Amino acid sequence: MTAKELIENFSNELFQDMKNVQKLLSIQKHLMELFNYIVNIEQTFDWNIFKRSSYIEHIKSKMENVNYSQISKQQFNFYLNRFTQNEINFPRFIPQSLGMNHLYKWVKCQINIF
């Protein structure tokens, strides 16, 4: 699937599934930090704030309008290295959340684009 198709298929159900995760596993946290950096160019990420203040329309809009010129290669690699920390390759999936698995596919597209 392309990044555009993944955005179009990012449903309320997937978003709610993702937001229902109470405490992030390490791999989920690192995925969300990388996602947050790509869409917000912010280096701080708090799961509880994200869950309270995020709306699907806003997230999809951010996903559609990534500003690649503002992304620092060094910072991008920092988050990417944290995400793939003990892996030779990328993880096959993100456990316990279909919504995060969907975001993971989108992030992989962004890695290829960037």
C-alpha positions in Angstrom: 0.0 0.0 0.0 1.1 3.5 -0.6 1.3 6.2 2.0 -1.8 7.9 0.5 -3.8 4.7 0.6 -2.7 4.1 4.2 -3.9 7.6 5.2 -7.2 7.0 3.4 -7.7 3.7 5.2 -6.8 5.0 8.6 -10.2 4.6 10.2 -11.8 5.8 13.5 -11.7 2.2 14.6 -8.0 1.9 14.0 -7.4 5.2 15.7 -9.5 4.2 18.8 -7.8 0.8 18.9 -4.5 2.6 19.1 -5.6 5.1 21.7 -7.0 2.2 23.9 -3.4 1.1 24.6 -2.9 2.1 28.3 0.8 1.7 28.6 3.1 1.5 25.6 5.6 -1.3 25.1 9.1 -0.1 24.3 8.6 -0.8 20.5 5.3 1.0 20.5 6.9 4.0 22.3 9.7 4.2 19.8 7.3 3.9 16.9 5.2 6.7 18.3 8.3 8.9 18.9 9.3 8.4 15.3 5.8 9.1 14.0 5.5 12.2 16.2 8.8 13.5 14.8 7.8 12.9 11.2 4.4 14.6 11.5 5.1 17.3 14.1 8.9 17.8 13.9 8.8 17.7 17.7 11.3 16.0 19.9 9.1 15.4 22.9 6.4 12.8 23.0 4.0 12.0 25.8 1.6 9.2 25.2 -1.1 10.5 27.6 -1.1 13.9 26.1 -1.2 12.4 22.6 -4.3 10.3 23.5 -6.1 13.2 25.1 -5.4 15.9 22.5 -5.3 14.0 19.2 -8.1 13.7 16.7 -8.1 11.5 13.7 -8.8 14.4 11.3 -5.8 16.3 12.6 -3.6 13.3 12.5 -4.6 12.4 8.9 -4.0 16.0 7.9 -0.5 16.0 9.4 0.2 12.7 7.7 -0.8 14.1 4.3 1.3 17.3 4.8 4.7 16.1 6.0 7.3 18.8 5.6 10.4 16.9 4.6 12.5 20.0 4.4 12.2 20.5 8.2 13.2 17.0 9.1 16.7 16.8 10.3 18.5 13.7 9.0 20.4 13.4 12.3 17.3 13.6 14.4 15.4 11.2 12.1 18.2 8.7 12.3 18.2 9.1 16.1 14.5 8.0 16.3 15.0 5.4 13.7 17.9 3.8 15.6 15.9 3.8 18.8 13.1 2.1 16.9 15.2 -0.6 15.3 17.5 -0.8 18.3 18.0 -4.6 18.6 16.9 -5.5 15.2 18.9 -6.2 12.1 15.8 -5.4 10.0 12.6 -3.7 10.8 10.2 -5.4 13.1 7.6 -7.5 11.3 4.7 -5.9 13.2 3.8 -3.8 16.3 2.2 -6.0 19.0 -1.2 -5.5 20.6 -2.6 -2.7 18.4 -4.0 -2.9 14.8 -4.0 0.9 14.8 -0.3 1.1 15.6 0.4 -1.5 13.0 -1.3 0.7 10.4 0.8 3.7 11.5 3.9 1.5 11.3 3.2 0.8 7.6 2.8 4.5 7.0 6.1 5.2 8.8 7.8 2.6 6.7 6.6 4.5 3.6 7.9 7.7 5.0 11.3 6.2 5.6 11.5 5.2 2.0 10.4 8.6 0.8 12.8 10.4 3.1 
